[in-house]
Amino acid sequence: MERVCFLLQVRRDRLAEYKERHRQVWPEMLAALSDAGWRNYSLFLRDDGLLVGYLETDDFEEAVRRMAQTDVNRRWQEQMQPFFENLAGRRPDEGLLRLEEIFHLA
């Protein structure tokens, strides 16, 4: 199992709306994430827009690939893209800055 932590930067002027969108994640998006192997998935947001994501999966690259093949992910990423800074034309799921795990207390 892989534990994955990543960063993104949410635009400060969109923080409230970004939070609201995640209170109402589409049921089909939740199902697609689960089907693609995303488990124990959490997002944390600092008031300056720093977004920290955490998930567990058997194979992160495969989980990302499987999500990228779904229409619901394409639609979700398209709607979420304007909320983020520094994507250089990429979708949010393509702009994740993955952090290296250096310690884990089991």
N, C-alpha and C positions, 0 to 999 in steps of 0.2 A: 504494500500500500504506500502511496505517495501522499505526503502532506504538502500542500501548496499554499504559499502566501504570495500575494501580488499587490502592486500599487497602481493607482490611477489618480489623476487630479481632476476633481469636479470644479466647474466654474463657480465662484462664490455667489454670483448673482442667480444661480440656478439651484442652490442647495435645498431650499424648501420644497421646490417642485420635484427634485430628484428623490428626496425622502418620501414624498407622497406617492410617487410612481412605484416605489418599492413596498409600500403598504398594500398595493393592489397589483402585484405581479400576476400576469395572466395564468390561469390554471394550466393551459396548454404549454406555457413556457416552463412552469414547475415540473410538469410531467416529462418534457423533453430533457431537462437537466438531469432528472433522476434516471431516465432511460439511457442517457449517455454516460452515466457513471459518476456524476457529481454528487458527492455525499457530504454531509455535515458542512454545508456551504453557508458561510456567513460574510456579511459586509459590515465594515465599521467606518464611520465618517467623522473626521475631525472638523471643527468649525472653520478652518481655513480651506476646506475642500479636499484634504488628503483622504483618499479612499483606500482602505486596506481590506483585501479579500482573503478569505481562507476557505479551503476545501480539502477533502480527502477523496482519493480516487485510486483505482488500480494502475492507471496509465494516463497521465495528464495530457500528453500529446494526442492520444487516441480519444480521450474525452472531449478535447477541444475540436478535433476533426469531426467527430460524430455530431457535435452541436452545429458546426459550420454547415453541415449537410441539411439542416432542417429549415423549413420555410419560417417557422415561428422565430427562430434565432435571427434570421435575416431581417425580419420585420422589427424585432425588439432592438437589435443593434442599430438599425437605421433610425429608430426613434430616440435612442439614447445618445447617439453620437454628438448632438449639439450640446450636451451637458458637460462634455469633457474638454480639457485643454491638452495641447501638445500631442495630438494624434497624427499629425502630418498626413491627413487624408485616409488614415486607417480607421477601421471599425474599432469600437472599444475592446472587443474580444481579441483583436489583433495587436492592440497597444499595451497589453498588460506587461508591467515590469515585474518579472518574477524574482522573488528574493531567495537567496540560498539558505537552506536550513542548516544551522550550525550546532544546534543543541535541541534535544527533546528529552523530557523527563517522562518516562512511561509509568 
